[in-house]
Amino acid sequence: MCSPEPINCFPVLMNILSNTFLRLFNSTARFRVWSELFYSRENTVLMNYIFFGLFTYLLVLAAGLPPLFAMSSVEDYKVRSTSC
């Protein structure tokens, strides 16, 4: 019933148990389980939104970090700190 891959065992077990309980209560409904790890079709529009969203986030991050390091150096210069 279960393939050697453990990821398939839980859905198969839940299918067997659910259908058994449905039969016990004289129901005509049945559960059907299939194993597909990820959605197989590529959604290019969604991938473009994700890419450009992450790209924009990285650009904002890249623009914001150098001034942070520069201000730290300026503060060190003002208080005349020295490194060991």
mmCIF file of the N, C-alpha and C atoms, coordinates in Angstrom:
data_MODEL
# 
_entry.id   MODEL 
# 
loop_
_atom_site.group_PDB 
_atom_site.id 
_atom_site.type_symbol 
_atom_site.label_atom_id 
_atom_site.label_alt_id 
_atom_site.label_comp_id 
_atom_site.label_asym_id 
_atom_site.label_entity_id 
_atom_site.label_seq_id 
_atom_site.pdbx_PDB_ins_code 
_atom_site.Cartn_x 
_atom_site.Cartn_y 
_atom_site.Cartn_z 
_atom_site.occupancy 
_atom_site.B_iso_or_equiv 
_atom_site.pdbx_formal_charge 
_atom_site.auth_seq_id 
_atom_site.auth_comp_id 
_atom_site.auth_asym_id 
_atom_site.auth_atom_id 
_atom_site.pdbx_PDB_model_num 
ATOM 1   N N  . MET A 1 1  ? 0.815   -1.202 0.000   1.00 0.00 ? 1  MET A N  1 
ATOM 2   C CA . MET A 1 1  ? 0.000   0.000  0.000   1.00 0.00 ? 1  MET A CA 1 
ATOM 3   C C  . MET A 1 1  ? 0.854   1.260  0.000   1.00 0.00 ? 1  MET A C  1 
ATOM 4   N N  . CYS A 1 2  ? 1.940   1.236  0.741   1.00 0.00 ? 2  CYS A N  1 
ATOM 5   C CA . CYS A 1 2  ? 2.827   2.401  0.792   1.00 0.00 ? 2  CYS A CA 1 
ATOM 6   C C  . CYS A 1 2  ? 4.061   2.127  -0.046  1.00 0.00 ? 2  CYS A C  1 
ATOM 7   N N  . SER A 1 3  ? 4.484   3.144  -0.754  1.00 0.00 ? 3  SER A N  1 
ATOM 8   C CA . SER A 1 3  ? 5.734   3.011  -1.491  1.00 0.00 ? 3  SER A CA 1 
ATOM 9   C C  . SER A 1 3  ? 6.888   3.196  -0.503  1.00 0.00 ? 3  SER A C  1 
ATOM 10  N N  . PRO A 1 4  ? 8.100   2.932  -0.928  1.00 0.00 ? 4  PRO A N  1 
ATOM 11  C CA . PRO A 1 4  ? 9.246   3.094  -0.013  1.00 0.00 ? 4  PRO A CA 1 
ATOM 12  C C  . PRO A 1 4  ? 9.455   4.527  0.465   1.00 0.00 ? 4  PRO A C  1 
ATOM 13  N N  . GLU A 1 5  ? 8.863   5.478  -0.239  1.00 0.00 ? 5  GLU A N  1 
ATOM 14  C CA . GLU A 1 5  ? 9.018   6.870  0.176   1.00 0.00 ? 5  GLU A CA 1 
ATOM 15  C C  . GLU A 1 5  ? 8.053   7.175  1.321   1.00 0.00 ? 5  GLU A C  1 
ATOM 16  N N  . PRO A 1 6  ? 8.551   7.650  2.456   1.00 0.00 ? 6  PRO A N  1 
ATOM 17  C CA . PRO A 1 6  ? 7.665   7.889  3.609   1.00 0.00 ? 6  PRO A CA 1 
ATOM 18  C C  . PRO A 1 6  ? 6.665   9.009  3.395   1.00 0.00 ? 6  PRO A C  1 
ATOM 19  N N  . ILE A 1 7  ? 6.899   9.882  2.426   1.00 0.00 ? 7  ILE A N  1 
ATOM 20  C CA . ILE A 1 7  ? 5.970   10.997 2.232   1.00 0.00 ? 7  ILE A CA 1 
ATOM 21  C C  . ILE A 1 7  ? 4.628   10.507 1.693   1.00 0.00 ? 7  ILE A C  1 
ATOM 22  N N  . ASN A 1 8  ? 4.606   9.324  1.074   1.00 0.00 ? 8  ASN A N  1 
ATOM 23  C CA . ASN A 1 8  ? 3.367   8.799  0.518   1.00 0.00 ? 8  ASN A CA 1 
ATOM 24  C C  . ASN A 1 8  ? 2.551   8.009  1.530   1.00 0.00 ? 8  ASN A C  1 
ATOM 25  N N  . CYS A 1 9  ? 3.141   7.582  2.625   1.00 0.00 ? 9  CYS A N  1 
ATOM 26  C CA . CYS A 1 9  ? 2.450   6.706  3.570   1.00 0.00 ? 9  CYS A CA 1 
ATOM 27  C C  . CYS A 1 9  ? 1.309   7.416  4.303   1.00 0.00 ? 9  CYS A C  1 
ATOM 28  N N  . PHE A 1 10 ? 1.512   8.638  4.734   1.00 0.00 ? 10 PHE A N  1 
ATOM 29  C CA . PHE A 1 10 ? 0.481   9.312  5.514   1.00 0.00 ? 10 PHE A CA 1 
ATOM 30  C C  . PHE A 1 10 ? -0.788  9.569  4.705   1.00 0.00 ? 10 PHE A C  1 
ATOM 31  N N  . PRO A 1 11 ? -0.695  10.080 3.476   1.00 0.00 ? 11 PRO A N  1 
ATOM 32  C CA . PRO A 1 11 ? -1.941  10.262 2.709   1.00 0.00 ? 11 PRO A CA 1 
ATOM 33  C C  . PRO A 1 11 ? -2.657  8.944  2.421   1.00 0.00 ? 11 PRO A C  1 
ATOM 34  N N  . VAL A 1 12 ? -1.913  7.881  2.162   1.00 0.00 ? 12 VAL A N  1 
ATOM 35  C CA . VAL A 1 12 ? -2.540  6.588  1.898   1.00 0.00 ? 12 VAL A CA 1 
ATOM 36  C C  . VAL A 1 12 ? -3.236  6.087  3.151   1.00 0.00 ? 12 VAL A C  1 
ATOM 37  N N  . LEU A 1 13 ? -2.589  6.219  4.304   1.00 0.00 ? 13 LEU A N  1 
ATOM 38  C CA . LEU A 1 13 ? -3.184  5.795  5.567   1.00 0.00 ? 13 LEU A CA 1 
ATOM 39  C C  . LEU A 1 13 ? -4.461  6.584  5.861   1.00 0.00 ? 13 LEU A C  1 
ATOM 40  N N  . MET A 1 14 ? -4.418  7.902  5.647   1.00 0.00 ? 14 MET A N  1 
ATOM 41  C CA . MET A 1 14 ? -5.601  8.727  5.886   1.00 0.00 ? 14 MET A CA 1 
ATOM 42  C C  . MET A 1 14 ? -6.731  8.365  4.924   1.00 0.00 ? 14 MET A C  1 
ATOM 43  N N  . ASN A 1 15 ? -6.395  8.016  3.703   1.00 0.00 ? 15 ASN A N  1 
ATOM 44  C CA . ASN A 1 15 ? -7.402  7.594  2.737   1.00 0.00 ? 15 ASN A CA 1 
ATOM 45  C C  . ASN A 1 15 ? -8.073  6.299  3.186   1.00 0.00 ? 15 ASN A C  1 
ATOM 46  N N  . ILE A 1 16 ? -7.288  5.346  3.622   1.00 0.00 ? 16 ILE A N  1 
ATOM 47  C CA . ILE A 1 16 ? -7.838  4.060  4.058   1.00 0.00 ? 16 ILE A CA 1 
ATOM 48  C C  . ILE A 1 16 ? -8.733  4.248  5.279   1.00 0.00 ? 16 ILE A C  1 
ATOM 49  N N  . LEU A 1 17 ? -8.247  5.010  6.264   1.00 0.00 ? 17 LEU A N  1 
ATOM 50  C CA . LEU A 1 17 ? -9.032  5.217  7.482   1.00 0.00 ? 17 LEU A CA 1 
ATOM 51  C C  . LEU A 1 17 ? -10.320 5.997  7.205   1.00 0.00 ? 17 LEU A C  1 
ATOM 52  N N  . SER A 1 18 ? -10.225 7.036  6.388   1.00 0.00 ? 18 SER A N  1 
ATOM 53  C CA . SER A 1 18 ? -11.405 7.844  6.095   1.00 0.00 ? 18 SER A CA 1 
ATOM 54  C C  . SER A 1 18 ? -12.460 7.031  5.356   1.00 0.00 ? 18 SER A C  1 
ATOM 55  N N  . ASN A 1 19 ? -12.042 6.274  4.374   1.00 0.00 ? 19 ASN A N  1 
ATOM 56  C CA . ASN A 1 19 ? -12.998 5.463  3.625   1.00 0.00 ? 19 ASN A CA 1 
ATOM 57  C C  . ASN A 1 19 ? -13.587 4.349  4.481   1.00 0.00 ? 19 ASN A C  1 
ATOM 58  N N  . THR A 1 20 ? -12.802 3.822  5.410   1.00 0.00 ? 20 THR A N  1 
ATOM 59  C CA . THR A 1 20 ? -13.318 2.798  6.320   1.00 0.00 ? 20 THR A CA 1 
ATOM 60  C C  . THR A 1 20 ? -14.411 3.383  7.218   1.00 0.00 ? 20 THR A C  1 
ATOM 61  N N  . PHE A 1 21 ? -14.153 4.563  7.772   1.00 0.00 ? 21 PHE A N  1 
ATOM 62  C CA . PHE A 1 21 ? -15.158 5.189  8.626   1.00 0.00 ? 21 PHE A CA 1 
ATOM 63  C C  . PHE A 1 21 ? -16.405 5.569  7.835   1.00 0.00 ? 21 PHE A C  1 
ATOM 64  N N  . LEU A 1 22 ? -16.230 6.006  6.600   1.00 0.00 ? 22 LEU A N  1 
ATOM 65  C CA . LEU A 1 22 ? -17.396 6.333  5.775   1.00 0.00 ? 22 LEU A CA 1 
ATOM 66  C C  . LEU A 1 22 ? -18.237 5.089  5.510   1.00 0.00 ? 22 LEU A C  1 
ATOM 67  N N  . ARG A 1 23 ? -17.592 3.947  5.261   1.00 0.00 ? 23 ARG A N  1 
ATOM 68  C CA . ARG A 1 23 ? -18.339 2.712  5.026   1.00 0.00 ? 23 ARG A CA 1 
ATOM 69  C C  . ARG A 1 23 ? -19.044 2.249  6.290   1.00 0.00 ? 23 ARG A C  1 
ATOM 70  N N  . LEU A 1 24 ? -18.400 2.456  7.451   1.00 0.00 ? 24 LEU A N  1 
ATOM 71  C CA . LEU A 1 24 ? -19.032 2.059  8.716   1.00 0.00 ? 24 LEU A CA 1 
ATOM 72  C C  . LEU A 1 24 ? -20.331 2.827  8.953   1.00 0.00 ? 24 LEU A C  1 
ATOM 73  N N  . PHE A 1 25 ? -20.359 4.086  8.528   1.00 0.00 ? 25 PHE A N  1 
ATOM 74  C CA . PHE A 1 25 ? -21.542 4.910  8.734   1.00 0.00 ? 25 PHE A CA 1 
ATOM 75  C C  . PHE A 1 25 ? -22.476 4.902  7.520   1.00 0.00 ? 25 PHE A C  1 
ATOM 76  N N  . ASN A 1 26 ? -22.312 3.921  6.637   1.00 0.00 ? 26 ASN A N  1 
ATOM 77  C CA . ASN A 1 26 ? -23.167 3.716  5.462   1.00 0.00 ? 26 ASN A CA 1 
ATOM 78  C C  . ASN A 1 26 ? -23.243 4.939  4.550   1.00 0.00 ? 26 ASN A C  1 
ATOM 79  N N  . SER A 1 27 ? -22.139 5.569  4.339   1.00 0.00 ? 27 SER A N  1 
ATOM 80  C CA . SER A 1 27 ? -22.105 6.721  3.447   1.00 0.00 ? 27 SER A CA 1 
ATOM 81  C C  . SER A 1 27 ? -21.705 6.261  2.046   1.00 0.00 ? 27 SER A C  1 
ATOM 82  N N  . THR A 1 28 ? -22.197 6.977  1.054   1.00 0.00 ? 28 THR A N  1 
ATOM 83  C CA . THR A 1 28 ? -21.828 6.644  -0.320  1.00 0.00 ? 28 THR A CA 1 
ATOM 84  C C  . THR A 1 28 ? -20.631 7.461  -0.804  1.00 0.00 ? 28 THR A C  1 
ATOM 85  N N  . ALA A 1 29 ? -20.236 8.451  -0.029  1.00 0.00 ? 29 ALA A N  1 
ATOM 86  C CA . ALA A 1 29 ? -19.096 9.281  -0.422  1.00 0.00 ? 29 ALA A CA 1 
ATOM 87  C C  . ALA A 1 29 ? -17.794 8.530  -0.189  1.00 0.00 ? 29 ALA A C  1 
ATOM 88  N N  . ARG A 1 30 ? -16.791 8.855  -0.985  1.00 0.00 ? 30 ARG A N  1 
ATOM 89  C CA . ARG A 1 30 ? -15.470 8.248  -0.845  1.00 0.00 ? 30 ARG A CA 1 
ATOM 90  C C  . ARG A 1 30 ? -14.406 9.319  -1.017  1.00 0.00 ? 30 ARG A C  1 
ATOM 91  N N  . PHE A 1 31 ? -13.298 9.109  -0.343  1.00 0.00 ? 31 PHE A N  1 
ATOM 92  C CA . PHE A 1 31 ? -12.141 9.973  -0.517  1.00 0.00 ? 31 PHE A CA 1 
ATOM 93  C C  . PHE A 1 31 ? -11.200 9.342  -1.524  1.00 0.00 ? 31 PHE A C  1 
ATOM 94  N N  . ARG A 1 32 ? -10.591 10.179 -2.320  1.00 0.00 ? 32 ARG A N  1 
ATOM 95  C CA . ARG A 1 32 ? -9.584  9.708  -3.247  1.00 0.00 ? 32 ARG A CA 1 
ATOM 96  C C  . ARG A 1 32 ? -8.338  10.558 -3.035  1.00 0.00 ? 32 ARG A C  1 
ATOM 97  N N  . VAL A 1 33 ? -7.203  9.919  -2.865  1.00 0.00 ? 33 VAL A N  1 
ATOM 98  C CA . VAL A 1 33 ? -5.952  10.618 -2.573  1.00 0.00 ? 33 VAL A CA 1 
ATOM 99  C C  . VAL A 1 33 ? -4.965  10.326 -3.685  1.00 0.00 ? 33 VAL A C  1 
ATOM 100 N N  . TRP A 1 34 ? -4.281  11.342 -4.137  1.00 0.00 ? 34 TRP A N  1 
ATOM 101 C CA . TRP A 1 34 ? -3.186  11.147 -5.082  1.00 0.00 ? 34 TRP A CA 1 
ATOM 102 C C  . TRP A 1 34 ? -2.011  11.962 -4.596  1.00 0.00 ? 34 TRP A C  1 
ATOM 103 N N  . SER A 1 35 ? -0.858  11.536 -4.953  1.00 0.00 ? 35 SER A N  1 
ATOM 104 C CA . SER A 1 35 ? 0.361   12.158 -4.454  1.00 0.00 ? 35 SER A CA 1 
ATOM 105 C C  . SER A 1 35 ? 1.029   12.941 -5.574  1.00 0.00 ? 35 SER A C  1 
ATOM 106 N N  . GLU A 1 36 ? 1.066   14.237 -5.383  1.00 0.00 ? 36 GLU A N  1 
ATOM 107 C CA . GLU A 1 36 ? 1.794   15.108 -6.293  1.00 0.00 ? 36 GLU A CA 1 
ATOM 108 C C  . GLU A 1 36 ? 2.430   16.167 -5.413  1.00 0.00 ? 36 GLU A C  1 
ATOM 109 N N  . LEU A 1 37 ? 3.751   16.196 -5.360  1.00 0.00 ? 37 LEU A N  1 
ATOM 110 C CA . LEU A 1 37 ? 4.421   17.035 -4.386  1.00 0.00 ? 37 LEU A CA 1 
ATOM 111 C C  . LEU A 1 37 ? 4.182   18.522 -4.616  1.00 0.00 ? 37 LEU A C  1 
ATOM 112 N N  . PHE A 1 38 ? 4.286   18.954 -5.847  1.00 0.00 ? 38 PHE A N  1 
ATOM 113 C CA . PHE A 1 38 ? 4.117   20.364 -6.139  1.00 0.00 ? 38 PHE A CA 1 
ATOM 114 C C  . PHE A 1 38 ? 3.182   20.528 -7.323  1.00 0.00 ? 38 PHE A C  1 
ATOM 115 N N  . TYR A 1 39 ? 2.657   21.725 -7.441  1.00 0.00 ? 39 TYR A N  1 
ATOM 116 C CA . TYR A 1 39 ? 1.796   22.023 -8.579  1.00 0.00 ? 39 TYR A CA 1 
ATOM 117 C C  . TYR A 1 39 ? 2.643   21.925 -9.845  1.00 0.00 ? 39 TYR A C  1 
ATOM 118 N N  . SER A 1 40 ? 2.214   21.137 -10.800 1.00 0.00 ? 40 SER A N  1 
ATOM 119 C CA . SER A 1 40 ? 3.080   20.801 -11.923 1.00 0.00 ? 40 SER A CA 1 
ATOM 120 C C  . SER A 1 40 ? 3.161   21.890 -12.991 1.00 0.00 ? 40 SER A C  1 
ATOM 121 N N  . ARG A 1 41 ? 2.143   22.691 -13.162 1.00 0.00 ? 41 ARG A N  1 
ATOM 122 C CA . ARG A 1 41 ? 2.186   23.722 -14.193 1.00 0.00 ? 41 ARG A CA 1 
ATOM 123 C C  . ARG A 1 41 ? 2.891   24.959 -13.669 1.00 0.00 ? 41 ARG A C  1 
ATOM 124 N N  . GLU A 1 42 ? 3.692   25.551 -14.520 1.00 0.00 ? 42 GLU A N  1 
ATOM 125 C CA . GLU A 1 42 ? 4.383   26.774 -14.124 1.00 0.00 ? 42 GLU A CA 1 
ATOM 126 C C  . GLU A 1 42 ? 3.484   27.967 -14.385 1.00 0.00 ? 42 GLU A C  1 
ATOM 127 N N  . ASN A 1 43 ? 3.346   28.806 -13.396 1.00 0.00 ? 43 ASN A N  1 
ATOM 128 C CA . ASN A 1 43 ? 2.566   30.027 -13.530 1.00 0.00 ? 43 ASN A CA 1 
ATOM 129 C C  . ASN A 1 43 ? 3.560   31.165 -13.740 1.00 0.00 ? 43 ASN A C  1 
ATOM 130 N N  . THR A 1 44 ? 3.761   31.561 -14.994 1.00 0.00 ? 44 THR A N  1 
ATOM 131 C CA . THR A 1 44 ? 4.798   32.548 -15.301 1.00 0.00 ? 44 THR A CA 1 
ATOM 132 C C  . THR A 1 44 ? 4.470   33.922 -14.743 1.00 0.00 ? 44 THR A C  1 
ATOM 133 N N  . VAL A 1 45 ? 3.198   34.281 -14.681 1.00 0.00 ? 45 VAL A N  1 
ATOM 134 C CA . VAL A 1 45 ? 2.823   35.588 -14.140 1.00 0.00 ? 45 VAL A CA 1 
ATOM 135 C C  . VAL A 1 45 ? 3.188   35.656 -12.663 1.00 0.00 ? 45 VAL A C  1 
ATOM 136 N N  . LEU A 1 46 ? 2.875   34.595 -11.929 1.00 0.00 ? 46 LEU A N  1 
ATOM 137 C CA . LEU A 1 46 ? 3.211   34.557 -10.503 1.00 0.00 ? 46 LEU A CA 1 
ATOM 138 C C  . LEU A 1 46 ? 4.718   34.583 -10.305 1.00 0.00 ? 46 LEU A C  1 
ATOM 139 N N  . MET A 1 47 ? 5.449   33.843 -11.126 1.00 0.00 ? 47 MET A N  1 
ATOM 140 C CA . MET A 1 47 ? 6.904   33.827 -11.010 1.00 0.00 ? 47 MET A CA 1 
ATOM 141 C C  . MET A 1 47 ? 7.490   35.211 -11.287 1.00 0.00 ? 47 MET A C  1 
ATOM 142 N N  . ASN A 1 48 ? 6.909   35.945 -12.241 1.00 0.00 ? 48 ASN A N  1 
ATOM 143 C CA . ASN A 1 48 ? 7.380   37.302 -12.524 1.00 0.00 ? 48 ASN A CA 1 
ATOM 144 C C  . ASN A 1 48 ? 7.120   38.231 -11.342 1.00 0.00 ? 48 ASN A C  1 
ATOM 145 N N  . TYR A 1 49 ? 5.938   38.124 -10.731 1.00 0.00 ? 49 TYR A N  1 
ATOM 146 C CA . TYR A 1 49 ? 5.642   38.949 -9.558  1.00 0.00 ? 49 TYR A CA 1 
ATOM 147 C C  . TYR A 1 49 ? 6.615   38.648 -8.415  1.00 0.00 ? 49 TYR A C  1 
ATOM 148 N N  . ILE A 1 50 ? 6.882   37.387 -8.193  1.00 0.00 ? 50 ILE A N  1 
ATOM 149 C CA . ILE A 1 50 ? 7.809   37.008 -7.124  1.00 0.00 ? 50 ILE A CA 1 
ATOM 150 C C  . ILE A 1 50 ? 9.207   37.534 -7.423  1.00 0.00 ? 50 ILE A C  1 
ATOM 151 N N  . PHE A 1 51 ? 9.653   37.350 -8.666  1.00 0.00 ? 51 PHE A N  1 
ATOM 152 C CA . PHE A 1 51 ? 10.997  37.792 -9.037  1.00 0.00 ? 51 PHE A CA 1 
ATOM 153 C C  . PHE A 1 51 ? 11.143  39.297 -8.871  1.00 0.00 ? 51 PHE A C  1 
ATOM 154 N N  . PHE A 1 52 ? 10.206  40.065 -9.435  1.00 0.00 ? 52 PHE A N  1 
ATOM 155 C CA . PHE A 1 52 ? 10.331  41.515 -9.357  1.00 0.00 ? 52 PHE A CA 1 
ATOM 156 C C  . PHE A 1 52 ? 10.110  42.037 -7.947  1.00 0.00 ? 52 PHE A C  1 
ATOM 157 N N  . GLY A 1 53 ? 9.296   41.361 -7.162  1.00 0.00 ? 53 GLY A N  1 
ATOM 158 C CA . GLY A 1 53 ? 9.133   41.748 -5.767  1.00 0.00 ? 53 GLY A CA 1 
ATOM 159 C C  . GLY A 1 53 ? 10.418  41.554 -4.980  1.00 0.00 ? 53 GLY A C  1 
ATOM 160 N N  . LEU A 1 54 ? 11.049  40.405 -5.158  1.00 0.00 ? 54 LEU A N  1 
ATOM 161 C CA . LEU A 1 54 ? 12.322  40.158 -4.470  1.00 0.00 ? 54 LEU A CA 1 
ATOM 162 C C  . LEU A 1 54 ? 13.427  41.069 -4.994  1.00 0.00 ? 54 LEU A C  1 
ATOM 163 N N  . PHE A 1 55 ? 13.418  41.316 -6.296  1.00 0.00 ? 55 PHE A N  1 
ATOM 164 C CA . PHE A 1 55 ? 14.418  42.204 -6.890  1.00 0.00 ? 55 PHE A CA 1 
ATOM 165 C C  . PHE A 1 55 ? 14.298  43.614 -6.325  1.00 0.00 ? 55 PHE A C  1 
ATOM 166 N N  . THR A 1 56 ? 13.064  44.110 -6.206  1.00 0.00 ? 56 THR A N  1 
ATOM 167 C CA . THR A 1 56 ? 12.834  45.443 -5.637  1.00 0.00 ? 56 THR A CA 1 
ATOM 168 C C  . THR A 1 56 ? 13.269  45.491 -4.179  1.00 0.00 ? 56 THR A C  1 
ATOM 169 N N  . TYR A 1 57 ? 12.954  44.442 -3.435  1.00 0.00 ? 57 TYR A N  1 
ATOM 170 C CA . TYR A 1 57 ? 13.352  44.382 -2.028  1.00 0.00 ? 57 TYR A CA 1 
ATOM 171 C C  . TYR A 1 57 ? 14.872  44.422 -1.899  1.00 0.00 ? 57 TYR A C  1 
ATOM 172 N N  . LEU A 1 58 ? 15.571  43.680 -2.740  1.00 0.00 ? 58 LEU A N  1 
ATOM 173 C CA . LEU A 1 58 ? 17.030  43.672 -2.681  1.00 0.00 ? 58 LEU A CA 1 
ATOM 174 C C  . LEU A 1 58 ? 17.620  45.017 -3.083  1.00 0.00 ? 58 LEU A C  1 
ATOM 175 N N  . LEU A 1 59 ? 17.000  45.694 -4.042  1.00 0.00 ? 59 LEU A N  1 
ATOM 176 C CA . LEU A 1 59 ? 17.489  47.025 -4.412  1.00 0.00 ? 59 LEU A CA 1 
ATOM 177 C C  . LEU A 1 59 ? 17.342  48.017 -3.262  1.00 0.00 ? 59 LEU A C  1 
ATOM 178 N N  . VAL A 1 60 ? 16.207  47.972 -2.578  1.00 0.00 ? 60 VAL A N  1 
ATOM 179 C CA . VAL A 1 60 ? 16.005  48.866 -1.430  1.00 0.00 ? 60 VAL A CA 1 
ATOM 180 C C  . VAL A 1 60 ? 16.990  48.527 -0.326  1.00 0.00 ? 60 VAL A C  1 
ATOM 181 N N  . LEU A 1 61 ? 17.204  47.245 -0.106  1.00 0.00 ? 61 LEU A N  1 
ATOM 182 C CA . LEU A 1 61 ? 18.159  46.819 0.906   1.00 0.00 ? 61 LEU A CA 1 
ATOM 183 C C  . LEU A 1 61 ? 19.574  47.252 0.549   1.00 0.00 ? 61 LEU A C  1 
ATOM 184 N N  . ALA A 1 62 ? 19.940  47.090 -0.713  1.00 0.00 ? 62 ALA A N  1 
ATOM 185 C CA . ALA A 1 62 ? 21.279  47.484 -1.156  1.00 0.00 ? 62 ALA A CA 1 
ATOM 186 C C  . ALA A 1 62 ? 21.468  48.996 -1.073  1.00 0.00 ? 62 ALA A C  1 
ATOM 187 N N  . ALA A 1 63 ? 20.401  49.755 -1.268  1.00 0.00 ? 63 ALA A N  1 
ATOM 188 C CA . ALA A 1 63 ? 20.514  51.209 -1.174  1.00 0.00 ? 63 ALA A CA 1 
ATOM 189 C C  . ALA A 1 63 ? 20.565  51.682 0.271   1.00 0.00 ? 63 ALA A C  1 
ATOM 190 N N  . GLY A 1 64 ? 20.022  50.903 1.192   1.00 0.00 ? 64 GLY A N  1 
ATOM 191 C CA . GLY A 1 64 ? 19.954  51.343 2.579   1.00 0.00 ? 64 GLY A CA 1 
ATOM 192 C C  . GLY A 1 64 ? 21.113  50.924 3.451   1.00 0.00 ? 64 GLY A C  1 
ATOM 193 N N  . LEU A 1 65 ? 21.810  49.875 3.096   1.00 0.00 ? 65 LEU A N  1 
ATOM 194 C CA . LEU A 1 65 ? 22.888  49.395 3.965   1.00 0.00 ? 65 LEU A CA 1 
ATOM 195 C C  . LEU A 1 65 ? 24.171  50.216 3.916   1.00 0.00 ? 65 LEU A C  1 
ATOM 196 N N  . PRO A 1 66 ? 24.679  50.647 2.770   1.00 0.00 ? 66 PRO A N  1 
ATOM 197 C CA . PRO A 1 66 ? 25.934  51.425 2.780   1.00 0.00 ? 66 PRO A CA 1 
ATOM 198 C C  . PRO A 1 66 ? 25.889  52.690 3.628   1.00 0.00 ? 66 PRO A C  1 
ATOM 199 N N  . PRO A 1 67 ? 24.794  53.474 3.613   1.00 0.00 ? 67 PRO A N  1 
ATOM 200 C CA . PRO A 1 67 ? 24.769  54.635 4.510   1.00 0.00 ? 67 PRO A CA 1 
ATOM 201 C C  . PRO A 1 67 ? 24.840  54.240 5.990   1.00 0.00 ? 67 PRO A C  1 
ATOM 202 N N  . LEU A 1 68 ? 24.300  53.094 6.320   1.00 0.00 ? 68 LEU A N  1 
ATOM 203 C CA . LEU A 1 68 ? 24.363  52.637 7.699   1.00 0.00 ? 68 LEU A CA 1 
ATOM 204 C C  . LEU A 1 68 ? 25.808  52.403 8.121   1.00 0.00 ? 68 LEU A C  1 
ATOM 205 N N  . PHE A 1 69 ? 26.576  51.758 7.269   1.00 0.00 ? 69 PHE A N  1 
ATOM 206 C CA . PHE A 1 69 ? 27.996  51.531 7.584   1.00 0.00 ? 69 PHE A CA 1 
ATOM 207 C C  . PHE A 1 69 ? 28.779  52.838 7.586   1.00 0.00 ? 69 PHE A C  1 
ATOM 208 N N  . ALA A 1 70 ? 28.444  53.742 6.682   1.00 0.00 ? 70 ALA A N  1 
ATOM 209 C CA . ALA A 1 70 ? 29.142  55.026 6.633   1.00 0.00 ? 70 ALA A CA 1 
ATOM 210 C C  . ALA A 1 70 ? 28.876  55.831 7.891   1.00 0.00 ? 70 ALA A C  1 
ATOM 211 N N  . MET A 1 71 ? 27.626  55.825 8.369   1.00 0.00 ? 71 MET A N  1 
ATOM 212 C CA . MET A 1 71 ? 27.310  56.573 9.589   1.00 0.00 ? 71 MET A CA 1 
ATOM 213 C C  . MET A 1 71 ? 28.027  55.982 10.789  1.00 0.00 ? 71 MET A C  1 
ATOM 214 N N  . SER A 1 72 ? 28.191  54.677 10.803  1.00 0.00 ? 72 SER A N  1 
ATOM 215 C CA . SER A 1 72 ? 28.925  54.045 11.891  1.00 0.00 ? 72 SER A CA 1 
ATOM 216 C C  . SER A 1 72 ? 30.374  54.507 11.893  1.00 0.00 ? 72 SER A C  1 
ATOM 217 N N  . SER A 1 73 ? 30.975  54.618 10.721  1.00 0.00 ? 73 SER A N  1 
ATOM 218 C CA . SER A 1 73 ? 32.363  55.086 10.635  1.00 0.00 ? 73 SER A CA 1 
ATOM 219 C C  . SER A 1 73 ? 32.477  56.539 11.044  1.00 0.00 ? 73 SER A C  1 
ATOM 220 N N  . VAL A 1 74 ? 31.491  57.364 10.679  1.00 0.00 ? 74 VAL A N  1 
ATOM 221 C CA . VAL A 1 74 ? 31.507  58.775 11.047  1.00 0.00 ? 74 VAL A CA 1 
ATOM 222 C C  . VAL A 1 74 ? 31.376  58.912 12.557  1.00 0.00 ? 74 VAL A C  1 
ATOM 223 N N  . GLU A 1 75 ? 30.505  58.118 13.171  1.00 0.00 ? 75 GLU A N  1 
ATOM 224 C CA . GLU A 1 75 ? 30.361  58.168 14.624  1.00 0.00 ? 75 GLU A CA 1 
ATOM 225 C C  . GLU A 1 75 ? 31.657  57.754 15.314  1.00 0.00 ? 75 GLU A C  1 
ATOM 226 N N  . ASP A 1 76 ? 32.306  56.727 14.790  1.00 0.00 ? 76 ASP A N  1 
ATOM 227 C CA . ASP A 1 76 ? 33.589  56.314 15.364  1.00 0.00 ? 76 ASP A CA 1 
ATOM 228 C C  . ASP A 1 76 ? 34.625  57.424 15.231  1.00 0.00 ? 76 ASP A C  1 
ATOM 229 N N  . TYR A 1 77 ? 34.619  58.135 14.120  1.00 0.00 ? 77 TYR A N  1 
ATOM 230 C CA . TYR A 1 77 ? 35.564  59.218 13.910  1.00 0.00 ? 77 TYR A CA 1 
ATOM 231 C C  . TYR A 1 77 ? 35.279  60.364 14.884  1.00 0.00 ? 77 TYR A C  1 
ATOM 232 N N  . LYS A 1 78 ? 34.002  60.653 15.129  1.00 0.00 ? 78 LYS A N  1 
ATOM 233 C CA . LYS A 1 78 ? 33.644  61.755 16.024  1.00 0.00 ? 78 LYS A CA 1 
ATOM 234 C C  . LYS A 1 78 ? 34.093  61.494 17.451  1.00 0.00 ? 78 LYS A C  1 
ATOM 235 N N  . VAL A 1 79 ? 33.944  60.279 17.926  1.00 0.00 ? 79 VAL A N  1 
ATOM 236 C CA . VAL A 1 79 ? 34.330  59.978 19.304  1.00 0.00 ? 79 VAL A CA 1 
ATOM 237 C C  . VAL A 1 79 ? 35.787  59.533 19.394  1.00 0.00 ? 79 VAL A C  1 
ATOM 238 N N  . ARG A 1 80 ? 36.469  59.553 18.274  1.00 0.00 ? 80 ARG A N  1 
ATOM 239 C CA . ARG A 1 80 ? 37.890  59.215 18.173  1.00 0.00 ? 80 ARG A CA 1 
ATOM 240 C C  . ARG A 1 80 ? 38.194  57.835 18.732  1.00 0.00 ? 80 ARG A C  1 
ATOM 241 N N  . SER A 1 81 ? 37.371  56.872 18.330  1.00 0.00 ? 81 SER A N  1 
ATOM 242 C CA . SER A 1 81 ? 37.617  55.506 18.788  1.00 0.00 ? 81 SER A CA 1 
ATOM 243 C C  . SER A 1 81 ? 38.703  54.872 17.946  1.00 0.00 ? 81 SER A C  1 
ATOM 244 N N  . THR A 1 82 ? 39.442  53.992 18.571  1.00 0.00 ? 82 THR A N  1 
ATOM 245 C CA . THR A 1 82 ? 40.505  53.282 17.864  1.00 0.00 ? 82 THR A CA 1 
ATOM 246 C C  . THR A 1 82 ? 40.261  51.780 17.977  1.00 0.00 ? 82 THR A C  1 
ATOM 247 N N  . SER A 1 83 ? 40.660  51.073 16.959  1.00 0.00 ? 83 SER A N  1 
ATOM 248 C CA . SER A 1 83 ? 40.498  49.614 17.008  1.00 0.00 ? 83 SER A CA 1 
ATOM 249 C C  . SER A 1 83 ? 41.716  49.009 17.674  1.00 0.00 ? 83 SER A C  1 
ATOM 250 N N  . CYS A 1 84 ? 41.535  47.878 18.295  1.00 0.00 ? 84 CYS A N  1 
ATOM 251 C CA . CYS A 1 84 ? 42.612  47.241 19.048  1.00 0.00 ? 84 CYS A CA 1 
ATOM 252 C C  . CYS A 1 84 ? 43.629  46.603 18.168  1.00 0.00 ? 84 CYS A C  1 
# 
